[in-house]
Amino acid sequence: MSLQDRIRHCLQNDVLDLFQCQGDLFVQVPRDRIVQCLEKLRDEPGLEFDFLVDVVGVDNSALHEKEIKAREKALAKEKEKAEESGETGVENEPVVLEVPPRFDVIYLLLSLKSNERLAVKVKVPEEDPEVDTVTTIWRAADWPEREIFDFLGIRFRGHHNLKRLMMWEGFGSYPLRKDYPLQGKGEERHLDYDE
Amino acid sequence: MGLQAYSGPGWLLTKAEQIINWGRSRSPWPLPYGTACCGIEMMCALAATYDMARFGAERPSFSPRQADVLIEAGTITKKMVPVLRRIYDQMAEPKWVIAMGACACSGGVFRTYSVQQGIDDVIPVDIYVPGCPPRPESLLYALLKLMDKIQQDHPLYKQRADLAETLGVER
């Protein structure tokens, strides 16, 4: 059985998407099922993804904005074309373009038994940026999850020490979000002997 | 400075200020504070090939209490600012600061939210050394410039002012 088939067989209905990108295999799973899915992938004989390489967060907002602009342009062009050809009967329904969830959290797995790699992806919406922690499965997820919290503001439910990792305590923003200016919002740090 | 030593025990005629400055400028013990690639060039300047000890920077002092010159070589992130300030405050007077490299002078290429745009916002700087990173010769030149600066100092004026303030008299 190919790796794709084995993963489908293991995760069954939890596979929302399974695709190859730049030579890496990605599987998208529901956000609230991430812990169970990773446990299954770790324990299933024949898969045994027992090593967590890294956890990364992605802010897709700039990409989504670009895509939506392109789609709006295409729609406008279509409409123009329809008007030119004199098709007056076309119903002008206002098209609502759906924005996909803003953030991704990607778990990079490696099987030390078969040397196969897999990326597990969950989509995280901006309004409720929360994912269950996987530190219960791999303690190695501790700092990567803190890093994602620090830079993107995604909270990990159940994490035992969810504090900022790179930036200092009291730094008010999430600097790797695409709407954060590169030069910062004037955050400064001073030495205060009274603290 | 007048010196007479070719007959008898010899004598020395000088001003206290001059001899204090002479002593200070010939023993600027550095506190190496390397936070980035400039630190490598600083190590090179301290090591045998360039041998900064020739100019009296004899002993790299890793304790701020025994150091005279803070050589800040590298990027200072904003998270590091309190540490730098505390180290500077721990140094005993008289003290001088060399800001080595583009990052220490101005933030360099890192015009971002996490990097301090020049350490002179945090501590006073005496000598700026441009370069990314500067060659060891540049650091040696900065040290020579600092020695010139120390020699133009008036260490006793400040003492006099302090004394006048303590006694409550007009200067």
Interface residues (C-beta under 8 A of the other chain):
Chain A: M166 M167 W168 S173 P175 Y180 P181 L182 Q183 G184 K185 E187 E188 R189 H190 L191 D192
Chain B: K78 K79 V81 P82 R85 R86 D89 R111 T112 Y113 S114
